């Protein structure tokens, strides 16, 4: 069962690398979840939520949450994809701690990068 704070690796589209995605919100009325991904921090990054290697085992350098790339996914489909051991695009990882999840959600509430519809629906 997918829960807030769960993480997975997703090699989306034609990208050669996978990103760590984190489930940060759920809308029980329509079965959708909001996911955000971790990416390397640069000097042009949105600094609403900065993560370090101590925040998750996947993170090896200063990183940020890329709220601009947030996605809404069907919770049941996501669970099927993650649990399919033959699916090379989706792989589960360990959840983030409650403290890290709280920081990510706080960043989502304050960033200008998250689509307004997502803020209104999930936060």
Long-range contacts (C-beta under 8 A, 24 or more apart in sequence): 1-79, 2-33, 2-75, 2-78, 2-79, 2-82, 3-95, 4-101, 5-95, 5-96, 5-97, 5-98, 5-100, 5-101, 6-92, 6-95, 7-56, 7-58, 7-92, 7-93, 7-94, 7-95, 7-96, 8-78, 8-82, 8-90, 8-91, 8-92, 8-93, 9-58, 9-90, 9-91, 9-92, 9-93, 10-37, 10-89, 10-90, 11-88, 11-89, 12-89, 18-89, 18-91, 20-56, 20-58, 20-59, 20-93, 21-71, 22-65, 22-96, 22-101, 22-104, 23-78, 24-101, 24-104, 24-105, 24-108, 24-122, 25-105, 25-108, 25-122, 25-123, 26-75, 26-122, 27-121, 27-122, 31-74, 31-75, 31-76, 32-72, 32-73, 32-74, 32-75, 33-72, 33-73, 33-74, 33-75, 33-78, 34-70, 34-71, 34-72, 34-118, 34-121, 34-122, 35-70, 35-71, 35-72, 35-73, 35-78, 36-65, 36-66, 36-67, 36-69, 36-70, 36-104, 36-108, 37-65, 37-66, 37-69, 38-63, 38-64, 38-65, 38-66, 39-63, 39-64, 39-65, 39-66, 39-69, 40-64, 46-111, 46-112, 46-113, 48-107, 48-108, 48-110, 48-111, 48-113, 49-103, 49-104, 49-106, 49-107, 49-108, 49-111, 51-100, 55-96, 55-97, 55-100, 56-93, 56-94, 56-96, 56-100, 57-93, 57-94, 58-93, 65-104, 65-107, 65-108, 66-113, 67-107, 67-108, 67-111, 67-113, 67-114, 68-113, 68-114, 70-108, 70-114, 70-115, 70-118, 72-118
